[in-house]
């Protein structure tokens, strides 16, 4: 499984009330669970700054991550970015495997 970071910024018309944020989350989770059963949500954070949410999830690969992004964008009137990520320990293993120059 690969780790992905999802940054989401909702369009202003979605943010009509505090309850609308919770409704957006509920609908997003329902759609993702139905369409992407292999996706495992790890963490969700509310943010201060240009994005409203940061989510960390694991999926089999890029195709599943792209489905998540498409679902968020199409039903939620949101801008999203997905970044691939690896844990620091895994990254150190990668750089240690490189031949010295």
MOBEL-V319508 format. One record per backbone hydrogen bond with DSSP energy under -1.0 kcal/mol. CO is the residue of the C=O (numbers start at 1). NH is the residue of the N-H. E is the energy in kcal/mol with one decimal. If there is no record, write none. Layout:
co=CO nh=NH e=E
co=CO nh=NH e=E
//
This chain:
co=2 nh=59 e=-2.3
co=3 nh=85 e=-2.3
co=4 nh=57 e=-2.3
co=5 nh=83 e=-2.7
co=6 nh=55 e=-2.8
co=7 nh=81 e=-2.2
co=8 nh=52 e=-2.4
co=8 nh=53 e=-2.0
co=9 nh=79 e=-3.0
co=11 nh=14 e=-1.9
co=14 nh=16 e=-1.3
co=18 nh=22 e=-1.1
co=19 nh=23 e=-2.2
co=20 nh=24 e=-2.3
co=21 nh=25 e=-2.1
co=22 nh=26 e=-2.3
co=23 nh=27 e=-2.5
co=24 nh=28 e=-2.6
co=25 nh=29 e=-2.7
co=26 nh=30 e=-2.2
co=27 nh=31 e=-2.4
co=28 nh=32 e=-2.6
co=29 nh=33 e=-2.8
co=30 nh=34 e=-1.8
co=31 nh=35 e=-2.7
co=32 nh=36 e=-2.6
co=36 nh=39 e=-1.9
co=40 nh=58 e=-2.7
co=43 nh=56 e=-2.7
co=45 nh=54 e=-2.3
co=52 nh=47 e=-2.1
co=53 nh=8 e=-2.1
co=54 nh=45 e=-2.5
co=55 nh=6 e=-3.1
co=56 nh=42 e=-2.9
co=56 nh=43 e=-1.8
co=57 nh=4 e=-3.0
co=58 nh=40 e=-2.9
co=59 nh=2 e=-3.4
co=61 nh=65 e=-1.7
co=62 nh=66 e=-2.9
co=63 nh=67 e=-1.8
co=64 nh=68 e=-2.1
co=65 nh=69 e=-2.2
co=66 nh=70 e=-2.6
co=67 nh=71 e=-2.6
co=68 nh=72 e=-2.3
co=69 nh=73 e=-2.4
co=70 nh=74 e=-2.5
co=71 nh=75 e=-2.0
co=72 nh=76 e=-1.2
co=77 nh=11 e=-2.3
co=79 nh=9 e=-2.9
co=81 nh=7 e=-2.9
co=83 nh=5 e=-3.1
co=87 nh=91 e=-2.1
co=88 nh=92 e=-2.6
co=89 nh=93 e=-1.8
co=90 nh=94 e=-1.8
co=91 nh=95 e=-2.5
co=92 nh=96 e=-2.2
co=93 nh=97 e=-1.1
//
